[in-house]
């Protein structure tokens, strides 16, 4: 894919196909940003992915910590009910969710993309399993020292849960960055399009330009790969520790 994106026009679709470009050119990348105006879509995707990641970390960490360390009526039943929701395909909820967002008046706005990502069952489960390993004695000691519950969450729990939060951040960013169906449903204004939606429209117009399509695919994959490389150590630590049982 990377090699095809820097090939001269027509070389990637030649017969026999080439694995190495005869000459390296960045013309296709320049065309994406200058002639086809994908800069706005790229920034839209980056902004939405960052926003959804931040708010989901906040809500998922609060909910996961609450299920792990607070006792309240129906806690275990509610958690099992949430886990049961994992078997429901996301497509089943799209129409009801769309109708709810339309009633709120956030269709064709970025809020229509952000609100469904505020929390996820998987994120709550991941944080909850990790938070179970936090010693109750440590939390009790903080309470004895006069720390309130929010202070404990902000200063202690978030720090101890950093590995699993990084893992969740990678998952959430990847999912939002690569999401095609929901932004396509919610966003009607082409100025609000995310990168996958904009590239899908581009594919219909330039289906024969293989090199241009490969350049667009590289732009879609590159940020996710870089994010994973930089956060790999924390990501693996979170995955290894996220399966702690009671």
C-alpha positions in Angstrom: 0.0 0.0 0.0 2.8 2.4 0.9 4.8 1.5 -2.2 1.8 2.0 -4.5 1.0 5.4 -3.0 4.4 6.8 -4.1 4.4 5.2 -7.6 3.9 7.3 -10.7 0.3 7.4 -12.0 -0.7 4.1 -13.6 2.2 2.1 -12.4 0.4 0.3 -9.6 -2.3 -1.1 -11.9 0.2 -2.2 -14.6 0.7 -5.8 -15.7 2.7 -7.4 -14.3 2.2 -5.4 -11.0 5.3 -3.8 -9.5 6.3 -4.2 -5.9 8.8 -1.4 -5.9 8.2 2.0 -7.6 10.4 2.9 -10.5 10.4 6.4 -9.2 9.2 7.9 -5.9 6.7 10.7 -6.1 4.6 12.5 -3.5 2.3 14.0 -6.1 -0.7 11.8 -4.9 -0.4 13.1 -1.4 -0.2 16.7 -2.6 -3.3 16.1 -4.8 -5.2 14.8 -1.8 -4.6 17.9 0.3 -4.3 20.6 -2.4 -6.5 19.6 -5.3 -9.1 17.4 -3.5 -9.2 19.4 -0.2 -8.9 16.5 2.3 -7.3 18.7 4.9 -10.6 19.6 6.4 -11.7 15.9 6.5 -8.4 15.0 8.1 -8.7 17.7 10.8 -12.4 16.7 11.4 -11.4 13.1 12.0 -8.5 14.1 14.3 -10.7 16.5 16.3 -13.6 14.1 16.7 -11.3 11.1 17.6 -9.5 13.2 20.2 -12.8 14.5 21.7 -14.5 11.1 21.8 -11.4 9.6 23.3 -11.2 12.2 26.1 -14.8 12.1 27.1 -15.0 8.3 26.9 -12.0 8.0 29.2 -13.7 10.3 31.7 -17.1 8.5 31.7 -15.8 4.9 31.3 -13.2 5.4 34.1 -15.9 6.8 36.5 -18.4 4.0 35.7 -15.8 1.2 35.8 -14.4 2.5 39.1 -17.9 2.7 40.5 -18.8 -0.8 39.6 -15.5 -2.1 41.0 -15.3 -0.3 44.4 -18.7 1.1 45.3 -21.5 -1.0 46.8 -25.1 -0.1 45.8 -28.3 -1.9 45.3 -28.4 -4.0 42.1 -24.8 -3.3 41.3 -24.0 -6.9 40.1 -27.3 -7.3 38.3 -26.8 -4.0 36.4 -23.3 -5.0 35.5 -24.4 -8.3 34.1 -27.1 -6.5 32.2 -24.5 -4.3 30.7 -22.4 -7.3 29.7 -25.4 -8.8 28.1 -25.6 -5.8 25.8 -22.3 -6.8 24.2 -24.0 -9.5 22.3 -26.4 -7.0 20.6 -25.1 -5.9 17.2 -24.4 -2.2 17.0 -26.5 -2.0 13.8 -29.6 -2.8 15.8 -29.2 0.4 17.9 -28.5 2.7 15.0 -32.1 3.6 14.1 -33.3 4.2 17.7 -30.1 6.2 18.4 -30.6 8.2 15.2 -34.2 9.0 16.2 -33.1 10.1 19.7 -30.4 12.4 18.3 -32.8 13.9 15.8 -35.2 14.7 18.7 -32.3 16.4 20.5 -31.5 18.4 17.3 -27.9 17.3 17.0 -28.1 15.5 13.6 -25.6 17.0 11.1 -23.5 18.3 13.9 -20.3 17.0 15.6 -22.4 16.3 18.7 -24.2 13.6 16.9 -20.9 11.8 16.5 -19.6 12.5 20.0 -22.6 11.7 22.2 -22.9 8.0 21.2 -19.2 7.6 22.2 -19.5 9.1 25.7 -19.3 5.6 27.2 -19.1 2.0 26.1 -19.9 -1.3 27.7 -16.5 -2.6 26.7 -14.7 0.4 28.2 -16.6 0.1 31.5 -15.8 -3.6 31.7 -12.1 -3.0 30.9 -11.7 -0.4 33.6 -13.8 -2.3 36.1 -11.7 -5.4 35.8 -8.5 -3.4 36.2 -9.8 -1.4 39.2 -10.7 -4.6 41.1 -7.0 -5.0 41.7 -6.7 -1.7 43.5 -6.4 -2.5 47.3 -9.4 -1.4 49.3 -6.9 -0.5 52.1 -5.3 2.1 49.9 -8.6 3.8 49.3 -9.6 3.6 52.9 -6.3 5.2 53.9 -7.0 8.1 51.6 -10.4 8.5 53.2 -8.9 8.5 56.7 -6.6 11.2 55.5 -9.6 13.3 54.6 -9.7 12.9 50.9 -13.1 13.0 49.3 -14.3 10.5 46.8 -13.7 12.7 43.8 -10.2 13.6 45.1 -9.5 9.8 45.5 -10.7 9.2 41.9 -8.7 12.2 40.5 -5.4 11.8 42.4 -5.2 8.1 43.1 -7.5 6.0 40.9 -6.6 7.7 37.6 -2.9 7.3 38.3 -3.2 3.6 39.2 -5.4 2.9 36.2 -3.1 4.6 33.7 -2.1 1.5 31.8 -5.7 0.3 31.2 -6.7 3.9 30.3 -4.0 4.1 27.7 -5.3 0.8 26.3 -8.8 2.1 26.2 -7.6 5.4 24.6 -6.0 3.4 21.8 -9.1 1.3 21.2 -11.4 4.4 21.3 -9.2 6.5 19.1 -8.9 3.7 16.5 -12.6 3.0 16.5 -13.6 6.7 16.1 -10.9 7.4 13.5 -11.8 4.5 11.4 -15.6 4.8 11.9 -17.4 5.1 8.6 -21.0 4.1 9.0 -22.1 6.4 11.8 -20.6 9.6 10.5 -22.1 8.8 7.1 -25.5 8.5 8.7 -25.3 11.5 11.0 -23.4 14.1 8.9 -25.0 15.4 5.7 -22.8 18.5 5.2 -19.7 17.6 3.3 -17.7 20.2 5.3 -18.3 18.0 8.3 -17.2 14.8 6.7 -14.6 12.7 8.4 -11.7 11.2 6.5 -13.2 7.7 5.9 -16.4 9.3 4.5 -14.5 11.8 2.4 -12.3 9.0 1.0 -15.3 6.8 0.2 -16.7 9.7 -1.9 -13.3 10.2 -3.5 -13.1 6.5 -4.4 -16.3 6.8 -6.4 -14.9 9.7 -8.4 -11.3 8.4 -8.8 -11.8 4.7 -8.8 -9.3 4.1 -11.6 -6.5 6.1 -9.8 -5.1 3.3 -7.7 -2.1 5.3 -6.5 -4.3 8.1 -5.3 -6.5 5.6 -3.4 -3.5 4.0 -1.8 -2.3 7.4 -0.7 -5.6 8.0 1.0 -5.5 4.6 2.7 -2.0 5.4 4.0 -3.3 8.7 5.5 -6.1 6.7 7.2 -3.8 4.1 8.7 -0.7 6.2 9.6 -2.0 8.1 12.7 -3.3 4.8 14.2 0.0 3.0 13.6 2.0 5.9 15.1 -0.3 6.1 18.1 0.1 2.3 18.8 3.9 2.5 18.4 4.3 5.3 20.9 1.9 3.8 23.4 2.7 0.1 22.9 4.3 -0.4 26.3 1.3 0.9 28.2 -1.1 -0.8 25.8 0.4 -4.2 26.5 0.5 -3.6 30.2 -3.2 -2.7 30.2 -4.2 -5.7 28.2 -2.2 -8.0 30.5 -3.7 -6.5 33.6 -7.3 -6.0 32.4 -8.3 -9.6 33.0 -8.0 -9.5 36.8 -10.8 -11.4 38.4 -12.5 -10.9 41.7 
